[in-house]
Amino acid sequence: MPNGEDTYLPQSGASLGDQGDEVQRLQDYLRRFGYLEGPDDAYAPLRSAARAPRAEDGTFDEATLVGLRHFQRFAGLPVTGELDDATIAQMSRPRCGFPDRPVGGVPAAPSSAGEQVSSFVAQGNRWPTSNLSYGFQEITQDLPANTVRAAIVAAFNLWAQAAPLTFTESPNPQIVIRFVTGNHGDGSPFDGPGAVLAHAFYPPPNGGDIAGDTHFDDAETWTVALPVPAGGFDLVTVAAHEFGHALGLAHSDDPAALMYPFYSGPHRHLAADDSLGIQTIYGSNLRVVPGWFGNEDQGADIAVADINGNGRPDLVAFHVDNPAGANHGWYRVISDL
């Protein structure tokens, strides 16, 4: 893709049987984001395992039709199978460079009514430790270094609030953070302002030496100001999204989720879909309350107790308010460990 330009994006309509440059641009987009068999880059193994169809260059063939329909369905668009105005507009939105249909992703099981309960996709492997380190190889000049560091801490903390994870800056990090432009050595070059904002790589063993690494396109204008100035992108939001990939999550097709691939402004919180996704990989945070908690409110919404006195938790409960009682509340058992 050209650096600093978006001429590779489709700009006018096309449909089955058409040929030419516009179809080629459509195919380039679909290949890059996992809907067609794609280029030999850092994400090639993900696309290959996803078994995306192979299209003939410049020809809107059946494979291109299948890929386009998958994109439209994922993006929540009408599945027309045509490169219509709504699809062009969606493809023109700033987004994450991670493919939308990665290897190993297993969508949540449908309900008995056939509806999708959750949209998160857990890739299948995870870091072997819950105490992760990160560090910077290059840092943006858009912001003071201490502001960048504070934004990264805030982004990591979103995931730490949902799962038992800790993140510490280290000179020998597991997650390497880079602000770079163009071709930066990982096989997935950035394309200049306003298109692909950043990308990250799954935990090991996927990604090899760059497993977990997170790269930001420094051709973008990064900010932490709210409201976000025109032309800028919220670093906390984008970093938190990318760290979701670095922890093992793929893209969600839920537009309310942080892991939705398209940027639409500040999103400094985890949606229920994000929380459930990260907790399927690393478990959830529980607050330990020593002893039996009986009738008094000990200040925890979720509690773990050692009621048998054997030195390990053996009861999980959650707090229920009791406004009619003399005490502030009680704890109700939900599982026996």
GIMO-V201281 format. One record per pair of residues at least 24 apart in sequence whose C-alpha atoms are under 10 Angstrom apart, sorted by sequence separation. I is the first residue (numbers start at 1). J is the second residue. If there is no record, write none. Layout:
i;j
I;J
I;J
//
This chain:
i;j
1;25
31;55
176;200
186;210
193;217
196;220
197;221
215;239
238;262
289;313
293;317
297;321
313;337
75;100
152;177
175;200
190;215
192;217
193;218
194;219
195;220
197;222
214;239
238;263
249;274
252;277
288;313
297;322
312;337
37;63
74;100
175;201
190;216
191;217
192;218
193;219
194;220
216;242
237;263
241;267
293;319
1;28
27;54
36;63
74;101
190;217
192;219
193;220
194;221
215;242
237;264
238;265
240;267
241;268
250;277
295;322
1;29
27;55
35;63
36;64
175;203
189;217
190;218
191;219
192;220
193;221
214;242
237;265
238;266
240;268
249;277
288;316
303;331
27;56
28;57
35;64
36;65
71;100
174;203
186;215
190;219
191;220
213;242
214;243
234;263
237;266
238;267
239;268
240;269
241;270
248;277
249;278
287;316
299;328
302;331
303;332
304;333
27;57
28;58
36;66
37;67
71;101
130;160
174;204
212;242
213;243
233;263
234;264
236;266
237;267
238;268
240;270
244;274
248;278
286;316
295;325
296;326
297;327
298;328
299;329
301;331
302;332
303;333
1;32
24;55
27;58
35;66
36;67
70;101
184;215
212;243
214;245
233;264
234;265
235;266
236;267
237;268
247;278
249;280
286;317
295;326
296;327
297;328
298;329
300;331
24;56
25;57
26;58
27;59
35;67
36;68
212;244
213;245
214;246
233;265
234;266
236;268
237;269
249;281
286;318
295;327
296;328
297;329
298;330
302;334
305;337
24;57
25;58
27;60
31;64
34;67
35;68
130;163
131;164
132;165
133;166
134;167
135;168
136;169
184;217
212;245
213;246
232;265
233;266
234;267
235;268
236;269
241;274
244;277
248;281
295;328
296;329
297;330
298;331
304;337
23;57
24;58
26;60
30;64
35;69
36;70
130;164
131;165
132;166
133;167
134;168
135;169
136;170
137;171
176;210
181;215
212;246
234;268
244;278
247;281
248;282
295;329
296;330
297;331
23;58
24;59
35;70
130;165
131;166
132;167
133;168
134;169
135;170
136;171
174;209
175;210
176;211
177;212
178;213
179;214
180;215
181;216
182;217
211;246
212;247
247;282
294;329
295;330
296;331
21;57
22;58
23;59
24;60
27;63
31;67
34;70
35;71
129;165
130;166
131;167
132;168
133;169
134;170
135;171
136;172
137;173
174;210
175;211
176;212
177;213
178;214
179;215
180;216
181;217
182;218
197;233
211;247
212;248
294;330
295;331
20;57
21;58
22;59
23;60
27;64
30;67
34;71
129;166
130;167
131;168
132;169
133;170
134;171
135;172
136;173
174;211
175;212
176;213
177;214
178;215
179;216
180;217
181;218
182;219
194;231
228;265
293;330
294;331
295;332
19;57
20;58
21;59
22;60
23;61
26;64
27;65
30;68
33;71
132;170
133;171
134;172
135;173
138;176
139;177
140;178
141;179
174;212
175;213
176;214
177;215
178;216
179;217
180;218
181;219
193;231
194;232
227;265
228;266
293;331
294;332
19;58
20;59
29;68
133;172
134;173
135;174
136;175
137;176
138;177
139;178
140;179
173;212
174;213
175;214
176;215
177;216
178;217
179;218
180;219
181;220
193;232
194;233
199;238
200;239
227;266
292;331
293;332
18;58
19;59
20;60
24;64
27;67
30;70
133;173
134;174
135;175
136;176
137;177
138;178
139;179
140;180
173;213
178;218
179;219
180;220
198;238
199;239
202;242
226;266
18;59
19;60
23;64
26;67
27;68
30;71
132;173
133;174
134;175
135;176
136;177
137;178
138;179
139;180
179;220
197;238
198;239
200;241
201;242
202;243
225;266
17;59
18;60
19;61
26;68
132;174
133;175
134;176
135;177
136;178
137;179
138;180
197;239
199;241
200;242
201;243
202;244
203;245
204;246
206;248
224;266
16;59
17;60
18;61
132;175
133;176
134;177
135;178
136;179
137;180
198;241
199;242
200;243
201;244
202;245
203;246
204;247
15;59
16;60
17;61
198;242
199;243
200;244
201;245
202;246
203;247
204;248
15;60
16;61
17;62
197;242
200;245
201;246
202;247
203;248
14;60
15;61
16;62
199;245
200;246
201;247
202;248
203;249
16;63
127;174
199;246
200;247
201;248
202;249
16;64
17;65
201;249
202;250
15;64
16;65
52;101
201;250
15;65
51;101
50;101
51;102
46;98
47;99
49;101
50;102
51;103
15;68
46;99
47;100
49;102
50;103
43;97
46;100
47;101
48;102
49;103
50;104
43;98
44;99
46;101
47;102
48;103
49;104
50;105
43;99
46;102
47;103
26;83
45;102
46;103
44;102
45;103
46;104
43;102
44;103
46;105
23;83
43;103
22;83
30;91
26;88
29;91
177;239
33;96
33;97
34;98
35;99
15;80
16;81
26;91
32;97
33;98
34;99
35;100
36;101
197;262
15;81
16;82
32;98
33;99
34;100
35;101
196;262
197;263
14;81
15;82
16;83
32;99
33;100
34;101
35;102
196;263
14;82
15;83
31;99
32;100
33;101
34;102
175;243
195;263
13;82
14;83
15;84
30;99
33;102
34;103
13;83
14;84
30;100
12;83
13;84
175;246
11;83
12;84
13;85
151;223
175;247
10;83
11;84
12;85
151;224
11;85
13;87
148;222
150;224
13;88
127;202
128;203
148;223
11;87
12;88
126;202
127;203
128;204
140;216
142;218
147;223
148;224
10;87
11;88
125;202
126;203
127;204
138;215
139;216
140;217
141;218
142;219
147;224
10;88
11;89
124;202
125;203
126;204
127;205
134;212
135;213
136;214
137;215
138;216
140;218
142;220
143;221
158;236
9;88
10;89
123;202
124;203
125;204
126;205
134;213
139;218
140;219
142;221
143;222
158;237
9;89
11;91
123;203
125;205
126;206
134;214
138;218
140;220
141;221
142;222
143;223
155;235
156;236
10;91
11;92
125;206
140;221
141;222
142;223
143;224
154;235
155;236
159;240
9;91
10;92
140;222
154;236
155;237
158;240
159;241
165;247
9;92
151;234
152;235
153;236
154;237
155;238
156;239
157;240
158;241
127;211
151;235
152;236
155;239
156;240
159;243
127;212
151;236
152;237
154;239
155;240
156;241
158;243
159;244
6;92
150;236
151;237
152;238
153;239
154;240
155;241
158;244
148;235
152;239
153;240
155;242
156;243
148;236
151;239
152;240
155;243
156;244
159;247
151;240
155;244
98;188
97;188
152;243
97;189
97;190
97;191
97;195
98;196
94;193
95;194
96;195
97;196
94;194
95;195
96;196
97;197
98;198
99;199
93;194
94;195
95;196
96;197
97;198
98;199
92;194
93;195
94;196
95;197
96;198
97;199
98;200
92;195
93;196
94;197
95;198
96;199
97;200
98;201
91;195
92;196
94;198
95;199
96;200
162;270
161;270
158;268
159;269
162;272
158;269
159;270
157;269
158;270
162;274
163;275
155;268
162;275
163;276
154;268
155;269
161;275
162;276
163;277
164;278
132;247
159;274
162;277
163;278
164;279
159;275
162;278
163;279
158;275
162;279
163;280
165;282
97;215
160;278
163;281
164;282
165;283
97;216
127;246
159;278
163;282
164;283
165;284
96;216
126;246
127;247
159;279
162;282
163;283
164;284
165;285
126;247
127;248
162;283
163;284
164;285
122;244
123;245
125;247
126;248
162;284
163;285
164;286
122;245
125;248
126;249
161;284
162;285
163;286
123;247
124;248
125;249
160;284
161;285
162;286
122;247
123;248
124;249
160;285
122;248
123;249
121;248
122;249
123;250
121;249
122;250
123;251
120;249
121;250
122;251
120;250
121;251
122;252
120;251
121;252
119;251
120;252
121;253
119;252
120;253
118;252
119;253
120;254
118;253
119;254
118;254
119;255
120;257
119;257
121;259
94;233
120;259
119;259
120;260
119;260
96;238
42;185
43;186
44;187
95;238
105;248
107;250
42;186
43;187
44;188
98;242
105;249
106;250
41;186
42;187
43;188
96;241
97;242
105;250
107;252
41;187
42;188
96;242
104;250
105;251
40;187
41;188
42;189
98;245
102;249
103;250
39;187
40;188
41;189
102;250
39;188
101;250
102;251
100;250
101;251
99;250
100;251
101;252
98;250
99;251
100;252
120;272
121;273
130;282
98;251
100;253
120;273
121;274
129;282
118;272
119;273
120;274
122;276
123;277
127;281
128;282
96;251
118;273
119;274
120;275
122;277
126;281
127;282
32;188
117;273
118;274
120;276
121;277
122;278
124;280
125;281
126;282
119;276
120;277
121;278
122;279
124;281
43;201
118;276
119;277
120;278
122;280
123;281
42;201
118;277
121;280
122;281
46;206
100;260
120;280
45;206
100;261
45;207
99;261
43;206
96;259
98;261
43;207
96;260
97;261
42;207
95;260
96;261
97;262
42;208
95;261
96;262
94;261
95;262
96;263
42;210
93;261
94;262
95;263
93;262
94;263
95;264
108;277
92;262
93;263
94;264
91;262
93;264
90;262
4;181
74;251
75;252
76;253
3;181
4;182
74;252
75;253
76;254
3;182
74;253
75;254
76;255
2;182
3;183
73;253
74;254
75;255
1;182
74;255
8;191
6;191
75;260
3;189
4;190
5;191
6;192
9;195
74;260
75;261
1;188
2;189
3;190
4;191
5;192
6;193
75;262
1;189
2;190
3;191
4;192
5;193
6;194
1;190
2;191
3;192
4;193
5;194
6;195
1;191
2;192
3;193
4;194
5;195
6;196
1;192
4;195
4;219
3;219
4;220
//
